Amino acid sequence: MAYPGQPMGGQAAAPWQPNQGGEAGGYKWDDGPDTDPEDDDNRTEPIQGDPTNITGVEGYQPIQGYENVGFGTGSAAPPPPYQPPPDTEKPQEVYSSAASISEEEARDAMIRFVNQNCCYGSKPAKEMNIESIAPSSALHYELETFTESRSTSRAWVPYNGYDPVDGPMNGYPPPLWEIVCSPNMLFADEVREMEIPHTAFVLPCHGCNAMGFNRCYRCYGRGRVRCRTCGADGRVWRTNAEGHRYQDRCDYCMGTGRRRCDTCGGDGRITCNACRGYRMIKHYIKLTVRFTNHKSDYIMEKTDMPDHLIREVSGVTVFEQTLPYVWPISSYPVPEINNNSIRIVNEHRSAFASERQIQQRQQLRAVPVTECMYQWKDTRTRFWVYGNERDVHAPDYPQQCCCGCSIL
């Protein structure tokens, strides 16, 4: 794409002739090849200018309070000192329980499960003799710790000359953790980026030396490339109706062996990809805020059904608590739940030292699990119905097929 000639400071760009002397983007215009280069669709545009090396550029400014901030992934900032939770009364722990299901409901769940698996035969589900039903409740404890971390890095964007620049002349930049930034939703991962107030300043573009354009990377500024169709010969071989081969003028280059460069349109230059042709760059310090929801859980499920299935279904919320700092569950009638709640809460208190804790939420769910023993013909096995959705886990179902057969 040719340089669009955006104005800078109210004046239009001066006329330019390809292959003139001088420098732009860190190279000389007259260091290109003596002949038109081969055309190459795979040649890619280089990133103009290395922002990590522009700290020595005249006019580059350190920002008070952020002198050590550099380019790259950003430097993390430690959170404010830990503030212990206030001495408030511990909330009362009130618990609910999960419900069980009947034999008819268990059979209906199995039939629905078979219907969802097209290769399963339906006869065992309809004809099975359910011998026993053993209802139970799996307990799923989960703790979420919602935290915030902050990091800073140098950043830059093209500057069009019209947008306001909030620089140090407007005051001192605020301390990192005093900048207001709130999450859109609690307990949901999110990344927010913003310009730190009073850290911006404008410099000539480091990618093109404030020219607004660079030499075309495809034709090296010559405006033309060698024709690939005829191999720069200007003539191609053809075959007539009688099968005789003859040479003819190449239609793509009109017999010249050269074609206009498709990237720059024959101009020899392209818009600088750093400043987008505006010639100026606005530098600033970018704040990156990451809100992270850390989760840990414990599942207590006494049957042989795989424990991880409990995470995928809903149940009855036995206990839930949301506070800046939660207390571990301590009075639930199942000691195993109390012990693991204490363990997980203590782990979270020290696991995220480089992040600021915003909120914690703990939840204890009772997920109904019903183990059903049944017999069909000579097969005696079992299946499980679990969750409020009444999903079924039946690894030993008698009629399973993966070959597209039509078992009824």
C-alpha positions as CSV (number, residue, x, y, z in Angstrom):
1,M,0.0,0.0,0.0
2,A,1.4,3.4,-1.0
3,Y,2.1,6.1,1.5
4,P,-1.3,7.9,2.0
5,G,0.4,11.3,2.7
6,Q,-1.3,12.0,6.1
7,P,-0.5,15.6,7.2
8,M,1.7,16.2,10.2
9,G,1.6,19.6,11.8
10,G,-0.8,20.9,9.1
11,Q,1.6,20.3,6.2
12,A,1.4,17.7,3.5
13,A,4.2,15.2,2.8
14,A,6.8,16.4,0.4
15,P,7.1,14.6,-3.0
16,W,9.5,11.6,-3.0
17,Q,11.3,9.8,-5.8
18,P,12.1,6.1,-5.5
19,N,15.8,5.1,-5.1
20,Q,16.8,8.4,-3.7
21,G,19.5,8.6,-1.0
22,G,18.9,9.0,2.7
23,E,17.8,6.7,5.4
24,A,14.4,5.5,6.8
25,G,13.6,2.7,9.2
26,G,17.2,2.1,10.0
27,Y,18.5,1.3,6.5
28,K,19.7,3.3,3.4
29,W,17.5,3.6,0.4
30,D,20.4,3.0,-2.0
31,D,21.5,-0.3,-0.5
32,G,19.0,-2.3,-2.5
33,P,19.8,-4.7,-5.4
34,D,21.0,-3.3,-8.7
35,T,18.3,-5.1,-10.6
36,D,14.7,-5.8,-10.0
37,P,14.3,-8.6,-7.5
38,E,12.5,-11.9,-7.9
39,D,8.8,-11.7,-7.0
40,D,8.0,-13.6,-3.8
41,D,4.5,-13.8,-2.4
42,N,5.8,-15.4,0.8
43,R,8.0,-12.4,1.7
44,T,6.5,-10.7,4.8
45,E,6.7,-7.2,6.0
46,P,9.2,-6.7,8.8
47,I,8.3,-4.9,12.0
48,Q,9.8,-1.5,11.6
49,G,11.9,-0.4,14.5
50,D,12.7,-2.2,17.7
51,P,10.9,-0.6,20.6
52,T,13.1,-2.3,23.2
53,N,16.1,-0.2,21.9
54,I,14.6,3.2,21.7
55,T,15.4,4.3,25.3
56,G,18.5,6.0,23.9
57,V,16.5,8.1,21.4
58,E,16.7,11.8,22.0
59,G,13.7,13.0,24.0
60,Y,12.8,9.6,25.5
61,Q,11.6,10.3,29.0
62,P,11.7,8.4,32.2
63,I,8.5,8.7,34.2
64,Q,8.6,9.6,37.9
65,G,7.7,6.5,40.0
66,Y,7.9,4.3,36.9
67,E,11.6,4.7,36.0
68,N,12.3,0.9,35.8
69,V,9.4,0.0,33.7
70,G,10.5,-1.5,30.4
71,F,9.1,-3.2,27.3
72,G,8.0,-6.8,27.0
73,T,5.6,-8.8,29.1
74,G,5.6,-6.3,31.9
75,S,6.9,-6.2,35.4
76,A,4.6,-7.3,38.2
77,A,4.0,-5.0,41.1
78,P,3.6,-6.5,44.6
79,P,0.2,-5.9,46.2
80,P,-0.4,-3.7,49.2
81,P,0.5,-5.3,52.6
82,Y,-1.9,-8.0,53.8
83,Q,-4.7,-6.7,55.9
84,P,-6.1,-9.4,58.3
85,P,-9.9,-9.7,58.3
86,P,-11.7,-7.8,61.0
87,D,-12.7,-9.5,64.2
88,T,-16.3,-10.2,63.4
89,E,-18.5,-13.0,64.6
90,K,-18.4,-16.2,62.6
91,P,-21.6,-16.7,60.6
92,Q,-23.7,-19.6,61.6
93,E,-23.4,-22.7,59.5
94,V,-26.8,-24.0,58.3
95,Y,-27.0,-27.1,56.1
96,S,-29.5,-28.7,53.8
97,S,-29.7,-32.3,52.4
98,A,-30.1,-34.0,49.0
99,A,-33.1,-36.1,47.9
100,S,-33.3,-39.7,46.7
101,I,-35.1,-41.2,43.8
102,S,-37.6,-44.1,43.3
103,E,-37.3,-47.3,41.2
104,E,-39.5,-45.9,38.5
105,E,-37.4,-42.7,38.3
106,A,-34.2,-44.8,38.1
107,R,-35.7,-46.9,35.2
108,D,-36.8,-43.7,33.4
109,A,-33.3,-42.3,33.7
110,M,-31.8,-45.5,32.2
111,I,-34.2,-45.4,29.3
112,R,-33.3,-41.8,28.6
113,F,-29.6,-42.6,28.8
114,V,-30.0,-45.5,26.3
115,N,-32.0,-43.3,23.9
116,Q,-29.1,-40.8,23.9
117,N,-26.7,-43.5,22.7
118,C,-27.8,-44.5,19.3
119,C,-25.8,-47.8,19.3
120,Y,-27.2,-49.1,22.6
121,G,-30.0,-51.7,22.6
122,S,-33.1,-50.6,24.5
123,K,-34.3,-54.1,25.7
124,P,-32.2,-54.3,28.8
125,A,-33.4,-50.9,30.0
126,K,-37.0,-51.8,29.4
127,E,-36.9,-55.4,30.6
128,M,-34.4,-55.3,33.5
129,N,-35.3,-56.3,37.0
130,I,-34.1,-53.8,39.5
131,E,-33.2,-55.7,42.6
132,S,-32.0,-53.0,44.9
133,I,-31.7,-49.2,45.1
134,A,-29.1,-47.6,47.4
135,P,-29.4,-43.8,47.6
136,S,-26.6,-41.7,48.9
137,S,-25.2,-38.2,48.6
138,A,-21.8,-37.2,47.2
139,L,-20.4,-34.2,48.9
140,H,-18.6,-31.6,46.8
141,Y,-16.7,-28.8,48.6
142,E,-15.2,-26.0,46.6
143,L,-13.3,-22.8,47.5
144,E,-12.9,-19.9,45.1
145,T,-10.4,-17.1,45.8
146,F,-10.8,-14.1,43.6
147,T,-7.6,-12.1,43.3
148,E,-6.1,-9.2,41.4
149,S,-2.6,-8.7,40.1
150,R,-1.1,-5.7,38.4
151,S,1.9,-5.3,36.0
152,T,3.3,-2.4,34.0
153,S,5.1,-2.1,30.6
154,R,6.1,0.5,28.1
155,A,3.7,0.8,25.2
156,W,3.3,2.9,22.1
157,V,0.7,3.7,19.5
158,P,0.6,5.8,16.3
159,Y,-0.2,9.5,17.1
160,N,-2.3,11.4,14.6
161,G,-1.5,14.8,16.0
162,Y,-5.0,15.6,17.2
163,D,-5.8,13.4,20.2
164,P,-4.9,14.9,23.6
165,V,-1.7,13.7,25.3
166,D,-1.9,13.2,29.0
167,G,1.7,13.7,30.0
168,P,3.7,14.5,33.1
169,M,2.8,18.2,32.6
170,N,-0.6,17.3,34.0
171,G,0.7,16.1,37.3
172,Y,2.5,13.1,38.8
173,P,1.4,9.6,37.8
174,P,-0.7,8.0,40.5
175,P,0.8,5.0,42.5
176,L,0.0,1.7,40.7
177,W,-2.4,0.3,43.3
178,E,-4.3,3.6,43.7
179,I,-5.6,3.5,40.1
180,V,-9.3,2.6,40.2
181,C,-10.0,-0.6,38.2
182,S,-12.9,-2.9,39.1
183,P,-13.8,-6.2,37.6
184,N,-17.0,-6.5,35.5
185,M,-18.0,-9.7,37.5
186,L,-16.8,-11.3,40.6
187,F,-15.3,-14.8,40.4
188,A,-14.6,-14.6,36.7
189,D,-11.2,-14.4,35.0
190,E,-10.7,-11.1,33.2
191,V,-7.8,-9.0,31.8
192,R,-8.0,-5.2,31.7
193,E,-5.5,-2.8,30.1
194,M,-5.3,0.9,30.4
195,E,-3.0,3.9,30.0
196,I,-1.6,5.1,33.3
197,P,-2.5,8.8,33.7
198,H,0.2,11.4,33.2
199,T,2.7,9.0,31.5
200,A,2.3,9.8,27.8
201,F,4.6,11.8,25.6
202,V,5.1,12.0,21.8
203,L,8.3,11.3,19.8
204,P,9.2,11.0,16.1
205,C,8.5,7.5,14.8
206,H,11.4,5.1,15.5
207,G,10.3,2.8,12.7
208,C,10.7,5.2,9.8
209,N,12.7,8.2,11.3
210,A,9.5,10.3,11.1
211,M,9.2,9.9,7.3
212,G,5.9,8.1,7.5
213,F,6.9,5.4,5.0
214,N,9.6,2.7,4.4
215,R,11.1,1.1,1.4
216,C,8.8,-1.7,0.0
217,Y,10.0,-5.0,1.4
218,R,8.9,-6.9,-1.8
219,C,10.6,-4.9,-4.5
220,Y,13.2,-3.2,-2.3
221,G,12.1,0.3,-3.4
222,R,12.4,-0.3,-7.1
223,G,8.7,-0.4,-7.8
224,R,9.0,-3.5,-10.1
225,V,9.8,-7.2,-9.7
226,R,10.8,-9.9,-12.1
227,C,7.8,-11.6,-13.8
228,R,7.4,-15.1,-12.5
229,T,5.2,-16.2,-15.4
230,C,7.9,-15.9,-18.0
231,G,10.9,-16.0,-15.7
232,A,11.7,-12.3,-16.5
233,D,12.3,-13.3,-20.2
234,G,9.2,-11.5,-21.5
235,R,8.3,-14.6,-23.7
236,V,6.4,-17.8,-22.9
237,W,6.0,-21.1,-24.8
238,R,2.6,-21.9,-26.2
239,T,1.1,-24.8,-28.3
240,N,-1.0,-24.2,-31.4
241,A,-3.9,-26.3,-32.7
242,E,-1.5,-28.5,-34.7
243,G,0.5,-29.3,-31.6
244,H,3.5,-27.2,-32.5
245,R,5.2,-25.2,-29.8
246,Y,6.2,-21.6,-30.3
247,Q,7.3,-18.6,-28.3
248,D,4.9,-15.7,-27.7
249,R,4.8,-12.5,-25.7
250,C,4.0,-12.9,-22.0
251,D,0.6,-11.4,-21.3
252,Y,1.4,-10.7,-17.6
253,C,4.3,-8.4,-18.2
254,M,3.5,-7.4,-21.8
255,G,6.8,-8.8,-22.9
256,T,9.0,-6.6,-20.6
257,G,10.0,-9.3,-18.2
258,R,9.1,-7.0,-15.3
259,R,5.8,-6.3,-13.5
260,R,4.6,-3.6,-11.2
261,C,5.0,-4.5,-7.5
262,D,1.6,-5.5,-6.1
263,T,2.6,-4.5,-2.6
264,C,3.5,-0.9,-3.2
265,G,1.7,-0.4,-6.5
266,G,4.9,0.6,-8.2
267,D,5.7,3.4,-5.8
268,G,8.6,1.7,-4.1
269,R,7.5,2.6,-0.6
270,I,4.8,1.5,1.9
271,T,3.3,3.1,4.9
272,C,5.3,2.6,8.1
273,N,3.6,-0.1,10.1
274,A,4.8,1.5,13.4
275,C,3.2,5.0,13.0
276,R,0.7,4.1,10.2
277,G,2.1,7.1,8.2
278,Y,1.5,9.7,10.9
279,R,5.3,10.0,11.5
280,M,4.8,10.4,15.3
281,I,4.4,7.9,18.1
282,K,2.7,8.3,21.4
283,H,4.6,6.5,24.2
284,Y,3.0,5.7,27.5
285,I,3.1,3.2,30.4
286,K,0.4,0.5,30.2
287,L,-1.2,-1.0,33.2
288,T,-2.4,-4.6,32.9
289,V,-4.8,-5.8,35.5
290,R,-5.5,-9.5,35.8
291,F,-8.5,-10.8,37.8
292,T,-8.1,-14.5,38.5
293,N,-10.5,-16.9,40.1
294,H,-8.5,-19.7,41.8
295,K,-10.5,-22.8,42.5
296,S,-9.8,-25.8,44.7
297,D,-12.2,-28.6,45.6
298,Y,-12.7,-31.9,47.4
299,I,-15.2,-34.6,46.5
300,M,-16.4,-37.3,48.9
301,E,-18.2,-40.0,47.1
302,K,-18.4,-43.5,48.7
303,T,-19.6,-45.6,45.7
304,D,-17.4,-47.0,42.9
305,M,-18.7,-44.3,40.5
306,P,-15.8,-42.1,39.2
307,D,-15.6,-39.0,41.5
308,H,-15.0,-36.5,38.6
309,L,-18.6,-37.0,37.4
310,I,-19.9,-35.1,40.4
311,R,-18.3,-31.8,39.1
312,E,-20.4,-32.0,35.9
313,V,-23.9,-32.1,37.5
314,S,-25.9,-30.0,39.9
315,G,-27.1,-30.8,43.4
316,V,-28.4,-29.2,46.5
317,T,-26.4,-26.3,47.9
318,V,-25.9,-27.5,51.5
319,F,-23.8,-24.4,52.6
320,E,-22.5,-21.3,50.9
321,Q,-20.5,-18.4,52.2
322,T,-19.1,-15.3,50.4
323,L,-16.8,-13.0,52.3
324,P,-13.5,-11.2,51.8
325,Y,-12.0,-14.0,53.9
326,V,-14.1,-17.0,54.7
327,W,-13.9,-19.2,57.7
328,P,-13.4,-23.0,57.1
329,I,-16.4,-25.2,57.6
330,S,-16.0,-26.7,61.1
331,S,-19.4,-28.0,62.3
332,Y,-20.6,-30.2,59.5
333,P,-21.5,-33.7,60.8
334,V,-19.0,-35.3,58.4
335,P,-15.5,-34.7,59.8
336,E,-13.9,-35.5,56.4
337,I,-15.5,-32.3,55.0
338,N,-14.5,-30.2,57.9
339,N,-10.8,-31.3,57.7
340,N,-10.6,-30.8,54.0
341,S,-12.2,-27.4,54.2
342,I,-9.6,-26.3,56.8
343,R,-6.8,-27.7,54.6
344,I,-8.0,-25.9,51.4
345,V,-8.7,-22.6,53.2
346,N,-5.2,-22.6,54.7
347,E,-3.6,-23.4,51.4
348,H,-5.3,-20.4,49.7
349,R,-4.2,-18.0,52.4
350,S,-0.5,-18.3,51.4
351,A,-0.8,-19.5,47.8
352,F,-1.3,-16.2,46.1
353,A,1.2,-13.9,47.8
354,S,1.8,-11.8,44.7
355,E,-1.9,-11.0,44.2
356,R,-4.4,-8.9,46.1
357,Q,-7.3,-10.9,47.4
358,I,-10.7,-9.4,46.7
359,Q,-13.3,-12.0,47.7
360,Q,-13.6,-15.6,48.7
361,R,-16.6,-18.0,48.2
362,Q,-17.0,-21.5,49.5
363,Q,-19.7,-23.9,48.7
364,L,-20.7,-27.4,49.9
365,R,-23.0,-29.3,47.5
366,A,-24.8,-32.6,48.2
367,V,-25.2,-34.4,44.9
368,P,-27.7,-37.3,44.9
369,V,-26.2,-40.6,43.8
370,T,-28.3,-43.8,43.5
371,E,-26.7,-47.1,42.9
372,C,-29.0,-49.6,41.3
373,M,-28.4,-53.4,41.1
374,Y,-30.3,-55.1,38.3
375,Q,-30.5,-58.3,36.3
376,W,-31.4,-58.9,32.7
377,K,-31.3,-62.5,31.4
378,D,-27.9,-63.9,32.6
379,T,-26.4,-60.5,33.3
380,R,-26.4,-59.1,36.8
381,T,-24.7,-55.7,37.2
382,R,-25.3,-52.2,38.3
383,F,-25.7,-48.6,37.2
384,W,-25.7,-45.2,38.9
385,V,-28.1,-42.3,38.6
386,Y,-26.5,-39.0,39.8
387,G,-27.2,-35.3,39.9
388,N,-30.4,-33.3,39.7
389,E,-30.2,-33.9,35.9
390,R,-30.4,-37.7,36.7
391,D,-27.5,-38.6,34.5
392,V,-26.6,-42.2,34.2
393,H,-23.2,-44.0,34.5
394,A,-23.6,-47.5,33.2
395,P,-20.2,-48.9,32.1
396,D,-21.4,-52.5,32.1
397,Y,-24.6,-52.0,30.1
398,P,-25.4,-55.4,28.4
399,Q,-26.1,-54.2,24.8
400,Q,-23.4,-51.8,23.7
401,C,-22.3,-51.6,20.0
402,C,-20.1,-49.2,18.0
403,C,-20.6,-50.8,14.6
404,G,-23.9,-49.1,13.6
405,C,-26.0,-52.3,14.2
406,S,-29.7,-52.2,14.8
407,I,-30.2,-53.9,18.1
408,L,-33.7,-53.4,19.4
